[in-house]
Amino acid sequence: MTERNWILGLEHAWDAARLRRAGSRPPSDFRIETYVGHGGAAGVVVRGRVLDNPPPTDAVDGEGVGAALRRTVRNFLTDDLPDVPLRISVGGTTVETTTDRDGYFLVRLEVDPAALTSPWTTATVERAGDYRGLSDSYATPLEVCVPSGEARFGVISDVDDTILRTGVQKVGHMVRRTFLGSAITRTPFPGAPELYRDLAAGVNPFFYVSSSPWNLHSFLVAFLAHRDFPMGPVLLRDLLGTAEGREQKHGRIQEVLDLHPGLPFVLIGDSGEKDPQIYADVVAANPGRILAVYIREVRLDPGDGRVEQVTAGWSPEVPFVLAADTDAVRRHAEGLGLL
């Protein structure tokens, strides 16, 4: 058994013991946490999680690192609720589902495009049947990104070390920034919010795809709003994954491409981890769909050859730009007619 599967088994054993202790008593802080969805004529995907935890608090100006630390820790120490029956309604279409063993739900709906409004359609998630004696339906809104017919292209962007200073390659720095920072104190790279707003031009949709865990969803949405980035779906992954494995970043990018077949896309990432190889695979699997790939150079050793190995056989039809800073991306995007 691998170390990850051992930890996953330990987590599931702990959850099972916790649920046995709870018995049939109603959860004290039942909550449906919804994640930003997306879709259009090709279908709509919605996600979320059901928890027995109070909602996270908002960061405020002047709060100390202790408050930020407590907020982040609470986001990771969750009591997830499995097998909760749910009803999801989007644009007059309704489906029912149940949460998985980690409390998550993921549903794809076929919705009449005429019933969807751009750029956002509000959906509803509610309890659909009996669950440990609860009486309230807990109807919770869920926002669904629906690109406008006026959109020229979409943008798929990584988060950590692409727009948000994280320092993934230095584990100690990454942990400190993650646990001691807030949506107010964490900083974007210079010029990134302005560049993204100009790329959006009011109509081009943005999708943020990261290997960060879903526990950080509320923080990342608050960070995007506070720093005035274009809002869009924030697609993350489970912290440990399931017994079958972790949801792969490539699959979440492909989900975006498949749900929005009429849009070409720009991919933006960084050189710190696997974005260059993932994006190369996406370009190869989706000919004619990618307008450009921009990679922010953040490697501790830019001469390690990893990015160059990926670009050695790169197709000249899709520009690949290894950028030292945001200005380099802006200059190339202007020359390409994206701005």
C-alpha positions in Angstrom: 0.0 0.0 0.0 1.4 3.4 -0.9 1.8 6.1 1.6 -1.0 8.2 0.1 -3.5 5.2 0.2 -2.4 4.5 3.8 -3.2 8.1 4.8 -6.5 8.0 2.8 -7.5 4.8 4.6 -6.7 6.4 7.9 -8.9 9.4 7.0 -11.8 7.2 6.0 -11.5 5.2 9.2 -11.6 8.4 11.3 -14.6 9.7 9.3 -16.5 6.4 9.8 -15.8 6.5 13.6 -17.0 10.1 13.8 -20.2 9.3 11.9 -20.9 6.3 14.2 -20.5 8.5 17.2 -22.9 11.1 15.7 -25.5 8.3 15.1 -28.8 9.7 13.9 -28.5 13.0 15.7 -29.1 16.0 13.3 -25.8 17.8 12.3 -25.3 20.9 14.4 -23.9 23.0 11.5 -25.2 21.4 8.3 -24.0 23.4 5.4 -24.0 23.1 1.6 -20.8 24.6 0.2 -21.1 25.4 -3.5 -18.3 25.9 -5.9 -18.6 28.1 -9.0 -20.0 26.1 -11.9 -19.8 26.6 -15.7 -21.4 25.5 -18.9 -23.6 26.3 -21.9 -25.2 24.6 -24.8 -22.9 21.5 -24.4 -24.0 21.0 -20.7 -23.5 22.4 -17.3 -21.2 21.1 -14.5 -21.8 22.0 -10.8 -19.8 21.0 -7.8 -19.9 21.4 -4.1 -19.6 19.7 -0.7 -21.8 19.1 2.3 -20.3 19.8 5.7 -21.1 19.9 9.4 -19.1 23.1 10.0 -19.9 26.8 10.4 -19.2 28.9 7.3 -15.7 30.4 7.1 -15.2 33.9 8.3 -14.2 36.8 6.1 -10.7 38.3 6.3 -10.7 41.9 7.6 -8.2 44.7 7.4 -5.8 44.8 10.4 -6.4 41.3 11.7 -3.4 39.4 13.0 -1.7 36.3 11.7 -3.4 34.3 14.5 -6.9 35.1 13.0 -5.7 34.1 9.5 -4.1 30.9 10.9 -7.3 29.9 12.7 -9.4 30.5 9.6 -7.1 28.4 7.4 -6.9 25.5 9.9 -10.7 25.5 10.2 -11.0 25.2 6.4 -8.9 22.0 6.6 -10.5 20.4 9.7 -13.8 19.7 8.1 -16.6 17.3 9.1 -17.8 16.1 5.7 -21.2 14.4 5.4 -21.6 11.4 3.0 -24.8 10.1 1.4 -26.7 13.3 1.7 -29.6 13.4 -0.9 -29.5 16.6 -2.9 -31.6 18.3 -5.6 -29.9 20.6 -8.1 -31.8 23.0 -10.3 -30.3 25.0 -13.2 -32.4 26.9 -15.7 -35.5 24.8 -15.1 -33.7 21.5 -15.2 -33.5 19.4 -12.0 -31.5 16.4 -11.1 -30.9 14.5 -7.8 -27.7 13.1 -6.5 -26.1 12.1 -3.2 -22.7 13.2 -1.7 -19.8 10.8 -1.9 -17.9 9.4 1.1 -16.0 12.7 1.4 -19.1 14.9 1.2 -18.5 16.0 -2.4 -21.1 16.2 -5.2 -20.5 16.6 -8.9 -23.3 16.7 -11.5 -23.5 17.3 -15.2 -26.9 18.6 -16.5 -28.2 19.0 -20.0 -29.9 22.4 -19.9 -31.9 24.3 -22.5 -29.5 27.0 -23.6 -32.4 29.5 -23.8 -32.9 29.1 -20.1 -29.3 30.1 -19.3 -28.3 33.8 -18.9 -24.8 35.2 -19.6 -22.4 35.8 -18.0 -24.0 34.2 -14.9 -26.9 31.9 -14.2 -28.0 31.2 -10.6 -28.6 27.6 -9.7 -30.0 26.1 -6.5 -28.8 23.1 -4.4 -31.0 21.8 -1.6 -31.5 18.8 0.6 -33.8 16.3 -1.3 -34.7 13.7 1.3 -34.4 12.7 4.9 -31.1 13.1 6.5 -30.6 12.5 10.2 -33.8 14.2 11.1 -33.2 17.6 9.5 -36.3 19.6 8.6 -34.9 22.5 6.6 -34.2 22.2 2.9 -31.0 24.3 3.2 -31.5 25.8 -0.3 -28.2 27.3 -1.3 -27.5 29.4 -4.4 -24.7 28.3 -6.9 -23.4 30.6 -9.6 -22.8 29.1 -13.0 -20.5 30.9 -15.5 -22.1 31.0 -19.0 -19.9 32.6 -21.6 -21.5 35.2 -23.8 -21.8 34.7 -27.6 -19.7 37.9 -27.9 -16.7 36.1 -26.3 -13.7 35.9 -28.6 -11.8 33.4 -26.5 -11.5 32.0 -23.0 -8.5 32.0 -20.6 -7.5 29.0 -18.5 -5.1 30.1 -15.8 -3.1 28.4 -13.1 -3.2 30.2 -9.7 -0.1 29.4 -7.5 3.0 31.2 -8.7 1.1 32.3 -11.8 -1.1 35.1 -10.4 -0.6 34.5 -6.6 2.8 34.6 -5.0 3.1 31.2 -3.3 6.6 29.8 -3.6 5.6 26.2 -4.3 9.2 25.2 -4.8 10.1 26.3 -1.3 7.9 24.2 0.9 8.5 26.3 4.1 7.6 29.5 2.3 4.5 27.9 0.7 3.2 26.6 4.0 3.7 29.9 5.8 2.0 31.9 3.1 -0.9 29.5 2.9 -1.6 29.3 6.6 -0.6 32.8 7.8 -1.9 34.9 4.9 -5.5 35.9 4.0 -7.4 37.0 0.9 -6.5 40.6 1.9 -2.8 40.1 2.7 -1.7 37.7 0.0 -0.3 39.5 -3.0 -0.6 39.0 -6.8 2.3 39.4 -9.2 2.6 43.0 -10.4 0.4 43.8 -13.3 -1.5 40.5 -13.2 -5.0 41.8 -12.3 -4.7 44.5 -14.9 -3.6 42.1 -17.6 -6.4 39.6 -16.8 -9.0 42.4 -16.9 -7.7 43.5 -20.3 -7.8 39.9 -21.6 -11.3 39.5 -20.3 -12.4 42.7 -22.0 -15.7 42.4 -20.2 -16.9 39.3 -22.1 -14.1 36.7 -22.4 -14.5 34.1 -19.7 -11.8 33.0 -17.2 -11.3 29.6 -15.6 -8.8 29.1 -12.8 -7.4 25.5 -12.6 -5.1 24.6 -9.7 -3.7 21.7 -7.8 -4.7 23.4 -4.5 -7.3 21.5 -2.4 -11.0 22.4 -2.4 -10.5 23.5 1.2 -9.0 26.8 -0.2 -11.9 27.5 -2.6 -13.5 30.3 -0.5 -10.0 31.9 0.1 -9.2 31.9 -3.6 -12.6 33.3 -4.6 -12.2 36.0 -2.0 -8.6 36.7 -3.2 -9.8 37.1 -6.8 -12.6 39.5 -5.8 -10.3 41.5 -3.5 -7.6 42.0 -6.1 -10.2 42.6 -8.9 -9.4 39.7 -11.1 -12.1 38.6 -13.6 -14.3 36.1 -11.7 -14.7 32.6 -13.0 -14.9 29.0 -12.0 -12.1 27.9 -9.6 -11.4 24.2 -10.3 -9.4 22.5 -7.6 -9.0 18.9 -6.2 -9.6 16.9 -3.1 -6.7 17.1 -0.6 -5.9 13.4 -0.6 -8.0 12.2 -3.5 -10.1 9.0 -3.7 -9.1 5.4 -3.6 -8.9 5.6 -7.5 -6.5 8.5 -7.3 -6.5 12.3 -7.4 -8.4 14.3 -10.0 -5.8 15.4 -12.5 -5.3 18.9 -13.6 -5.3 17.8 -17.3 -8.8 16.4 -16.8 -10.2 19.7 -15.4 -8.7 21.6 -18.3 -10.3 19.2 -20.8 -13.6 19.6 -19.0 -13.5 23.3 -19.7 -12.6 22.7 -23.4 -15.3 20.1 -23.9 -18.1 22.2 -22.2 -17.2 25.3 -24.4 -16.5 23.8 -27.8 -17.1 27.1 -29.7 -14.3 28.9 -27.9 -10.5 28.9 -28.5 -8.4 29.3 -25.4 -5.3 30.9 -24.0 -3.4 28.9 -21.4 -1.4 30.7 -18.6 0.8 28.9 -16.1 4.2 28.9 -14.5 7.5 26.9 -14.8 7.6 25.8 -11.2 5.9 22.5 -11.5 4.2 20.7 -14.4 2.3 23.3 -16.3 4.5 23.3 -19.4 4.1 19.5 -19.9 0.3 19.6 -19.1 -0.3 22.4 -21.5 1.8 20.7 -24.2 -0.5 17.6 -23.8 -3.6 19.8 -24.0 -2.3 21.5 -27.2 -1.6 18.1 -28.8 -5.0 16.7 -27.8 -7.0 19.7 -29.0 -5.7 20.9 -32.4 -6.9 24.3 -33.4 -8.3 25.2 -29.9 -5.3 26.9 -28.2 -4.3 30.4 -29.3 -1.2 30.8 -27.1 0.6 29.4 -24.1 2.2 31.8 -21.5 4.5 30.4 -18.8 5.7 32.6 -16.0 9.4 31.9 -15.2 9.6 31.1 -11.5 12.2 28.3 -11.4 14.9 28.4 -8.7 17.2 27.1 -11.5 16.0 28.4 -14.9 18.8 26.4 -16.5 17.5 23.0 -15.4 16.2 22.2 -18.9 12.7 21.1 -18.0 10.8 23.7 -19.9 13.2 23.5 -22.9 12.7 19.7 -23.0 8.9 20.3 -23.4 9.3 23.0 -26.1 11.9 21.1 -28.2 9.2 19.6 -30.4 6.6 22.4 -30.0 4.3 23.2 -32.9 5.0 26.6 -34.4 1.3 27.1 -34.9 0.7 27.7 -31.2 3.0 30.4 -29.6 4.8 29.3 -26.5 6.1 32.2 -24.4 8.4 31.8 -21.4 7.9 35.1 -19.7 10.0 36.8 -17.1 7.2 39.0 -15.9 3.6 40.2 -16.7 4.8 42.9 -19.1 6.4 40.3 -21.4 3.0 38.5 -21.6 1.2 41.7 -22.2 3.6 42.7 -25.1 3.2 39.3 -26.8 -0.6 39.3 -26.3 -0.9 42.7 -27.8 1.1 41.6 -30.8 -1.1 38.6 -31.2 -4.3 40.7 -31.2 -5.6 39.3 -27.9 -5.7 42.7 -26.3 
